[in-house]
Amino acid sequence: FECIFGSSKLTTEDIDQFNQLIEFYSPVIDTLVALTELKMFRNKLASQNITLKSEFDALLKCNEDLYPNIHFLFIILCTLSLSTACPERSFSSLKRIKSYLCNTISEKRLNGLAMLSIHRDIDVNVDEVLNEMSQKPRRINIIL
């Protein structure tokens, strides 16, 4: 995907890399049209002095109506990074949670602990949790 980014001038190496990329997605993307779109997209970026800071920035700057094939490739590029990062983060969180007590913990509780560990950036209001838990029927009465 590096061949999509760069200066306005396409090198032969960029074109070769782009052709390999297009061959992989050939059932969906037309090679000649996509190469023309890439040239036009790079010329637009160069003429307006636009620098792409990330894949998502490129996706936002790429007009879907003018460059549908390039836009499709940017969508794939943005999705690839997310599809590998989330499972890796989940597995590393589960590794931290698992211990010798794992066999005694029910699956529901382990899932809850995993969610707390994975999404630890979300603030939890303890009072709201206690109020919600006190509303549910319990074997032992909770007095707050």
Secondary structure, DSSP 8 states (H G I E B T S, - for coil): -GGGSS-SS--HHHHHHHHHHHHHTTTTS-HHHHHHHHHHHHHHHHHTT----SHHHHHHHS-TTT-HHHHHHHHHHHHHHHHHHHHHHHHHHHHHH--GGGGGS-HHHHHHHHHHHHTTTS---HHHHHHHHHHS--SS----
